[in-house]
Amino acid sequence: MKSILKNKVIKLREQGKSYSQIKDLLGVSKSTLSSWISDMPLSKKQIDRLRGRNPIRIEKFRNTMRKKKDARLSNVYEKVSLNIGNLSTREKFIAGFFLYWAEGGKTMDARSVFANTDPSMIVFFIKWLKQIKIDSNLIFIKLHLYSDMDINKEIKYCSSLTKIPINRFKNSYIKDSKLSERTYKNGFNHGTCNIVVAEIDFNEYILMSVKYLRDMYIRL
């Protein structure tokens, strides 16, 4: 009887079962297993399988975790949408100044420059300029791109995104691409869009608006 049980233990061990698995299947204590199969260590492949490193199992685990994360983020998004709701015209007006405060040029000059890589921010800022009645003929675009990009394609993309005609695009700044510097591949993949407003009154207005916000928060 004991020999039959031991043979079963050996077969399970050969199949790559752990001590705990064999104990659960056959009810044999770990001390007995140690005396019977201590000279039968598992291979690296068997150990990896026990630890969940099987490629199929790993992919299933990743998919499960991805679905859980997507579901969690969906719930958070729904909560945020209820908390924020729709923005009023005034709220959008104020948001534009905060956006420029974070991403705009701060130099007193005859022009104002807002730069970003996120197409959504670019669209918002263009719409914000329209909201505050900036003459579209005063708005220009300058792209910062990499040499391995399709330059003409990116110019057409940005023109379509901003509704600014290509004849109001300044010469793009093209940077030589090095593998160590190609961080744009990890972002939105369209380089940096610089929105230029060539109007000194607007430059003074927006910089004083930013100063007002800064001063207000310093007082707080």
C-alpha positions as CSV (number, residue, x, y, z in Angstrom):
1,M,0.0,0.0,0.0
2,K,2.8,2.4,1.0
3,S,4.7,1.6,-2.3
4,I,1.6,2.3,-4.4
5,L,1.2,5.7,-2.6
6,K,4.9,6.5,-3.1
7,N,4.7,5.7,-6.8
8,K,1.7,8.0,-7.1
9,V,3.8,10.7,-5.4
10,I,6.7,10.2,-7.7
11,K,4.4,10.4,-10.8
12,L,2.9,13.6,-9.6
13,R,6.3,15.0,-8.9
14,E,7.5,14.1,-12.4
15,Q,4.4,16.0,-13.7
16,G,5.8,19.1,-12.0
17,K,3.6,19.2,-8.9
18,S,4.7,21.0,-5.8
19,Y,4.8,19.5,-2.3
20,S,1.6,21.5,-1.4
21,Q,-0.2,20.2,-4.5
22,I,0.8,16.6,-3.9
23,K,-0.2,16.9,-0.2
24,D,-3.6,18.3,-1.2
25,L,-4.2,15.5,-3.8
26,L,-2.9,12.5,-1.8
27,G,-3.0,13.6,1.9
28,V,0.7,12.9,2.4
29,S,2.6,15.0,4.9
30,K,5.3,17.3,3.7
31,S,7.9,15.5,5.9
32,T,7.0,12.2,4.2
33,L,7.2,13.8,0.8
34,S,10.6,15.2,1.7
35,S,11.9,11.8,2.5
36,W,10.5,10.3,-0.7
37,I,11.2,12.9,-3.4
38,S,13.9,15.3,-2.0
39,D,16.1,14.0,-4.8
40,M,13.6,15.1,-7.4
41,P,13.9,18.9,-7.7
42,L,11.7,20.7,-10.2
43,S,13.1,22.1,-13.4
44,K,13.2,25.9,-14.0
45,K,10.4,25.4,-16.5
46,Q,8.2,23.6,-13.9
47,I,9.0,26.2,-11.3
48,D,8.1,29.0,-13.7
49,R,4.8,27.2,-14.5
50,L,4.0,26.9,-10.8
51,R,4.7,30.6,-10.3
52,G,2.4,31.6,-13.0
53,R,5.0,32.3,-15.7
54,N,3.4,30.3,-18.3
55,P,2.9,32.7,-21.3
56,I,-0.8,31.8,-21.8
57,R,-1.5,32.1,-18.1
58,I,0.4,35.4,-18.0
59,E,-1.6,36.8,-20.9
60,K,-4.9,35.7,-19.3
61,F,-3.8,37.3,-16.0
62,R,-2.9,40.6,-17.8
63,N,-6.2,40.6,-19.7
64,T,-8.1,40.0,-16.4
65,M,-6.2,42.8,-14.7
66,R,-6.7,45.1,-17.7
67,K,-10.4,44.6,-17.6
68,K,-10.5,45.2,-13.9
69,K,-8.5,48.4,-14.3
70,D,-10.7,49.5,-17.3
71,A,-13.9,48.9,-15.2
72,R,-12.4,50.8,-12.2
73,L,-11.4,53.8,-14.4
74,S,-14.8,53.8,-16.1
75,N,-16.4,54.2,-12.6
76,V,-14.0,57.0,-11.7
77,Y,-14.7,58.7,-15.0
78,E,-18.4,58.6,-14.4
79,K,-17.9,60.0,-10.9
80,V,-15.7,62.8,-12.3
81,S,-18.2,63.6,-15.1
82,L,-20.9,64.1,-12.4
83,N,-18.6,66.2,-10.2
84,I,-17.5,68.5,-13.0
85,G,-20.5,68.5,-15.3
86,N,-20.7,71.0,-18.1
87,L,-18.5,74.1,-18.1
88,S,-20.1,77.5,-18.4
89,T,-18.8,80.2,-20.7
90,R,-17.2,82.0,-17.8
91,E,-15.5,78.8,-16.6
92,K,-14.0,78.1,-20.0
93,F,-12.9,81.8,-20.1
94,I,-11.0,81.4,-16.8
95,A,-9.7,78.0,-17.7
96,G,-7.9,79.4,-20.8
97,F,-5.8,81.7,-18.5
98,F,-4.8,78.9,-16.2
99,L,-3.8,76.9,-19.3
100,Y,-1.7,79.7,-20.6
101,W,-0.2,80.2,-17.1
102,A,1.0,76.6,-17.2
103,E,2.0,76.2,-20.9
104,G,2.3,79.7,-22.4
105,G,5.3,82.0,-22.9
106,K,5.8,84.6,-20.2
107,T,7.9,87.1,-22.2
108,M,6.7,90.7,-22.7
109,D,6.8,90.7,-26.5
110,A,4.7,91.6,-29.5
111,R,3.5,88.0,-29.6
112,S,2.1,85.3,-27.3
113,V,3.1,81.6,-27.7
114,F,1.2,78.6,-26.4
115,A,3.0,75.2,-26.9
116,N,1.8,71.7,-26.3
117,T,1.9,68.1,-27.7
118,D,-1.7,67.2,-26.7
119,P,-4.1,67.7,-29.6
120,S,-7.0,68.2,-27.1
121,M,-5.2,71.1,-25.5
122,I,-4.4,72.6,-28.9
123,V,-8.1,72.5,-29.9
124,F,-9.2,73.9,-26.5
125,F,-6.8,76.9,-26.8
126,I,-7.8,77.6,-30.4
127,K,-11.5,77.6,-29.4
128,W,-10.6,79.8,-26.4
129,L,-9.0,82.4,-28.6
130,K,-12.1,82.4,-30.7
131,Q,-14.2,82.8,-27.6
132,I,-12.3,85.9,-26.5
133,K,-12.7,87.4,-30.1
134,I,-9.1,87.2,-31.2
135,D,-8.8,87.9,-35.0
136,S,-8.0,84.6,-36.7
137,N,-5.6,86.4,-39.0
138,L,-3.4,87.1,-36.0
139,I,-3.0,83.4,-35.2
140,F,0.0,81.5,-36.6
141,I,1.3,78.0,-36.1
142,K,4.9,76.8,-35.7
143,L,5.6,73.1,-35.4
144,H,8.5,71.5,-33.7
145,L,9.1,68.1,-35.4
146,Y,11.7,65.4,-35.7
147,S,13.5,64.6,-38.9
148,D,12.1,61.1,-39.2
149,M,8.5,62.4,-39.2
150,D,6.5,63.0,-42.4
151,I,6.7,66.8,-42.2
152,N,4.0,67.6,-44.8
153,K,1.6,65.0,-43.2
154,E,2.1,66.6,-39.8
155,I,1.5,70.1,-41.1
156,K,-1.8,69.0,-42.8
157,Y,-2.8,67.2,-39.6
158,C,-2.3,70.3,-37.5
159,S,-4.0,72.5,-40.0
160,S,-7.0,70.2,-40.0
161,L,-6.9,70.1,-36.2
162,T,-6.7,73.8,-35.6
163,K,-8.6,75.0,-38.7
164,I,-5.7,77.4,-39.4
165,P,-4.8,77.4,-43.1
166,I,-1.3,76.2,-44.1
167,N,-0.3,79.6,-45.4
168,R,-0.3,80.8,-41.8
169,F,2.2,78.1,-40.7
170,K,5.7,79.4,-40.1
171,N,8.7,77.3,-41.1
172,S,8.7,74.2,-38.9
173,Y,11.7,73.6,-36.5
174,I,13.1,70.2,-37.4
175,K,15.2,68.4,-34.9
176,D,17.5,65.5,-35.9
177,S,16.2,62.3,-34.5
178,K,18.3,60.1,-32.2
179,L,16.9,56.9,-30.8
180,S,17.8,58.1,-27.3
181,E,15.8,61.3,-27.9
182,R,12.7,60.0,-29.6
183,T,10.5,60.6,-26.6
184,Y,7.7,61.8,-28.9
185,K,7.0,58.2,-29.8
186,N,5.7,57.7,-26.2
187,G,3.3,60.6,-26.4
188,F,0.9,61.9,-29.1
189,N,3.3,61.3,-32.0
190,H,2.7,64.7,-33.7
191,G,5.5,66.8,-32.3
192,T,4.9,70.1,-30.5
193,C,2.4,72.7,-31.8
194,N,3.2,76.3,-31.0
195,I,0.2,78.6,-31.4
196,V,1.4,82.2,-31.9
197,V,-0.8,85.2,-31.5
198,A,1.0,88.2,-33.1
199,E,-0.8,91.0,-31.2
200,I,0.9,93.2,-28.6
201,D,-2.4,94.1,-26.8
202,F,-3.3,90.5,-26.4
203,N,0.2,89.7,-25.1
204,E,-0.1,92.4,-22.4
205,Y,-3.6,91.3,-21.6
206,I,-2.9,87.7,-21.1
207,L,0.3,88.2,-19.2
208,M,-1.5,90.6,-16.8
209,S,-4.3,88.1,-16.4
210,V,-1.7,85.5,-15.4
211,K,-0.1,88.0,-13.0
212,Y,-3.5,88.7,-11.5
213,L,-4.1,84.9,-10.9
214,R,-0.6,84.5,-9.5
215,D,-1.1,87.5,-7.1
216,M,-4.4,86.2,-6.1
217,Y,-3.0,82.9,-5.1
218,I,-0.1,84.4,-3.3
219,R,-2.5,86.3,-1.2
220,L,-4.3,83.1,-0.3
